[in-house]
Amino acid sequence: MKFPKDTPVTEKKKNQLRTRIERLKINLSGITEGFVRSPGPGGQKVNKTSSTVMLACPAHDITVKWSTERSRAMNRFFALRELVDQVEEKISPQTSKRLKEREKMKSRKHQKRKKQRKKKEGTPEQGES
């Protein structure tokens, strides 16, 4: 697989992805790429074009399938970005933004539950006087 150059994405985003690929030492030639028809509604256009992108990285045992956008080029870029995210989670979890976001969400959830329990304990039950 080659790096997607024809993607209608800003150069900044392309450069950020390239940098992450180099930092994680991901070999793009080891990634297999396939295109399949998109599932779901869309009518005649979806039935004729294969815009869903499937990327497989056997070295890390990761497969990504992306079909959010209508264009193959955009799906290719997003699938590669998702693959890099998953590889980063596996290789270096301490630098993974995704894991940091999950931890932040867990913390918020925990704080919210704690606050609700405290509020529930402070109010008298119905029927008690």
N, C-alpha and C positions, 0 to 999 in steps of 0.2 A: 504494500500500500504506500502511496505517496501522500505527502501532506496536501490537504485540499487548498489549492490556490485560487480557484474560480468562485469561492464562496463570497456572497455579498455581505461580508462582515467587515468591520473596521480593521485596519492594519494593527491597531493596538491590541485587539482581542486575539488576532492571529499570532502576534508576537508573544503575547502572554502564554498562549497554548504551546507554542514552539519552545519557549523557555522551560515550561513545566516538563515537557517531554524530554528535553535534554537533561534537566536536573534529575529526573527519575531514571534516566538511561533506558528509555523504552525504545526498542528496535521496531521502527515502523514497517520494515520489510518482513517481520515475523507476524504481522497482523493480517489476517485474512478478511476480505471484504466481500459482501454479497448484497444483492438487491432483490427484494421481493415485492409483491403487490401489497398495497396498503389495505388493512382491514377496515371495516366499518362503513359508514355512509360516505357518499361522495359521488355516487352515480357513475356515469360513463367514463369520466376522466380517471377516477381511481381504478376502474377495471382495466384500463388500457396501459397505465404507466406503472413501472416498478420503482416507486419513490422511497419505500421503506429501506433503511440501511441496516445491515447486520454486520457487526465487527466482532471478530473472535481473536483473542490473544491466548494461544495455547501455553505460552510460557508462564502466565499467571492464572490460567484456567478461568478466564473471564469472557463472557459473551454479552454483547450489548445490542439491543434492537431499538431503533429510533424511527418514529413515523409522525412526529408532531407537525412538521411543516409540510407544505405541498411540494416544495422543490427538493430534488435529490441532493443538491449541493449543500443546502442548509442542514438537511438531516444528516449528511455525512459529517459536517463540522460538529454538530451537537452530539452525535454518536461518539466521535473521537474524544470530545471533551468529557463525556460521561465515562468513557473507558479510562481516560487518564485519571479522573476522580476516583474510580474504583481501584485502580492500580495503586494510587497514592494512599488510599485507606489501608491496603494490604501491606505495602512496603514501608511507608513511614507515617504511622498514625499520628505522631506528634506534630506533623506539619499539615495534616489534613484539615481543611476548613470545614468540611462536611461533618467530621467527628466533633469539632469544636461547637458547631451549631447544634448538634444533637445533645451534647452535654449541657449547653445553655438552655435548651428546651426542657430537658429533664429537670434542671434546677428550678426553672420557672414553674413547672408542673408541681414539683414538690412543695415549693413555697405557697402556691395557690391552695393545694390540699391542706397544708398546715394551717393556713389562714381560715379556711372553711371549717376545719375541725374546731379551731379556737372559737370561732363565731358561733358554731352550733352548740358548744359546751356552755357558752355564756348566756344563751337565751333559754328561758324555761319552756318545757314541753307544754303542749296544749292539754288541758284537762287538769293540770296541776294548779294549785292556788297557794 
